[in-house]
Amino acid sequence: MSQALLNVRDLKVAVEEKTILDGLNLTVCPGEIHVLMGPNGAGKSTLAAAIMGDPRYTIEGGSIEFDGEDLTDKAADVRARKGIFLSFQTPQEIPGVSLESFLRTAQGAVQGKQPKVMTFRRALAEKMELLNMDAAYAERYLNVGFSGGEKKKAEILQLLTLQPKLAMLDETDSGLDVDAVKTVAEGIKAYHNENNALLIITHNAKILEGLDVNYVHVLDDHHIVYTGGPELVEQITAHGFAGILKGADEHGG
Amino acid sequence: MNTTELLNALPVTTWNHLRVNGAPKEANLPERPESGWGETNTAYELSDGVRCTAVLPQECTGEYSGLGKEADLRIHTEANFSRFFLAEGVSEGITYLREKLDAQHPNAVTHTAIHAKSGSKVTFVQIIQSDPEVEGLSASLTQIAAEPGADVTLVQLQLLSGKSKRYNGVSVKVARDARVKIVRAELGGNIVVTGARAMLGKTAGAFDLSAIYYGDGDSILDFNDVAVHTGRDTHSEMHTAGVLADRCRKTLRGTIDFRRGAVHAVGHESEDVLLFSPEVRHRAAPLILCTEENVEGQHAASAGRLDENVLYYLASRGLDPQQAMRLMVDARFAPVVDQIPDKVLRDLVRASLERRLEHAQILG
């Protein structure tokens, strides 16, 4: 195993004084794809939010190390500039800021240097084509009036533009039709390489098609109770979580 | 000459304790010094289809601005720079009126009249700037008369230093099928008193006001915009977006006055304010007056701090709080800034905002 990109140790997270995660451990190395599954309300989104640095969540214990640096107390913008990215379930709408202008600003913020307009536009057009996005969306205000599918594609467009070291996708496939899931999966494939890593939260095996998943984690009862290989996805899709959670209980997971 | 009436008076007064009946006393128009207002540093460039006239066109007179009759009269009589323009024909060009306050020319009291002849189309841009340390005064009265079918756009860009005072009265007369559009950016000054008043007296006349403001420090911002509808099928749109920081005090009065005869008239107004500090004083007095039944009037107002979810979303894309704040201010102002018909001026406005926001903080 190469040096860990993300090292979450004994993480305890609360929101409004309610503990959501406790004693959670997770290690992600460059080149890996991790899938996070679990029943509704288990805390999957909380984990992604805590890694991203959502200020609504309080980290009550443990640590989040990223690329050799302890980011536990760092703000979300610092973490983003270090290379962490979260694709949101419900992306924000921002009237007055075009998608293109937002992406250019974000790329400038992450890379510390504003990209040149023409070079940026060419690259953006290519990525939009890959995601089957109408070029006109670049001029539209960010996510305003976008369909659910277009919002998710806009998130993947941001992923491709910002090229983070770790991408967390929080149910990016939810609410998408079959074709849109396929397109989003193409975008994820285009992003992934041996130097970056993915943490995918999903209930749907479709988005994982064509991806070489390394680990599948099941989150329940505040922490990861079971970790297996890609075969676990099919098992959960076919039989649900009950069998795995029961097995985890019996093994003291 | 002393002014006794309230500046920016609300067309129908309400309880005094609400403090929206007129601009506060400390924002009164300063008295003319015994030595007079001195010379101005002003210049203008005419576009095709526009020429100067020596005499104030009578068509432009008879109405008053949002500042009020007395203030208009004072600016008219005390003006140290007056220019009257006659627009004929359709012009795609821009007539520029530039005014700069500096150590030698700290005061500009200007009177401008624009008489747009029937069927003409014309754009005027007023640019008001100052050197950073000047404690100056810019007081202007602009009187516009749009004859039938005329289309007049007036862009006002006020980028004064934080030490100058600004008074800006605009009176508008709109004839049948004519349209007057004002794009207004009040982005500087420690006292800003601005009032536009449009008379929509003839059928299908239209008035559009798109405005932005930025106030910080201990500045006082006071606005009084009025659309008076007496003609059939007349239409007014008055929309303002603002950002307030520090201890700034701001009042905006927006009045749509539907009078008898304004059958099928439509008037919409809105204000959207972003507050960066809990010490900001934000007052809004939207008013719809109605003595004609068959009209449509609507007002909307919103004020709030930056949405925490939006800030987090921007942070997750690498934007630090300052960058996020700038982006959100840009977003709020973009619909108005984008209407400025000159890229150089749009960049000038953005750069001015950028400088103001360098020191801005989101508090509490």
Contacts between the chains, C-beta under 8 A, distances in Angstrom:
chain1	res1	chain2	res2	distance
A	52	B	316	5.5
A	53	B	315	7.3
A	53	B	316	7.6
A	54	B	312	5.9
A	55	B	308	7.3
A	55	B	312	6.3
A	56	B	308	7.8
A	56	B	312	7.7
A	75	B	315	6.4
A	76	B	312	6.0
A	76	B	315	3.8
A	76	B	316	5.1
A	77	B	314	7.9
A	77	B	315	4.1
A	77	B	316	7.7
A	77	B	318	5.8
A	77	B	319	5.9
A	77	B	320	4.8
A	77	B	321	7.4
A	77	B	324	7.8
A	80	B	315	6.7
A	80	B	316	5.5
A	80	B	317	5.9
A	80	B	318	4.0
A	81	B	318	4.8
A	85	B	316	7.4
A	86	B	316	5.5
A	88	B	313	6.9
A	88	B	316	7.7
A	91	B	313	7.1
A	92	B	307	7.8
A	92	B	309	6.0
A	92	B	310	5.1
A	92	B	313	4.1
A	94	B	310	6.4
A	94	B	313	7.9
A	94	B	327	8.0
A	94	B	328	7.8
A	94	B	331	6.1
A	95	B	331	6.4
A	96	B	330	6.9
A	96	B	331	2.9
A	96	B	332	5.9
A	96	B	333	7.7
A	96	B	334	4.5
A	96	B	335	6.5
A	97	B	327	6.1
A	97	B	330	7.1
A	97	B	331	4.5
A	97	B	334	7.5
A	102	B	317	7.7
A	102	B	327	7.5
A	105	B	319	6.8
A	105	B	323	7.1
A	105	B	327	6.1
A	106	B	317	4.0
A	106	B	318	5.6
A	106	B	319	6.7
A	109	B	317	6.9
A	109	B	318	3.7
A	109	B	319	5.0
A	109	B	320	7.3
A	109	B	323	5.9
A	110	B	317	7.4
A	110	B	318	4.0
A	141	B	331	8.0
A	158	B	317	6.7
A	162	B	317	7.0
A	162	B	318	7.3
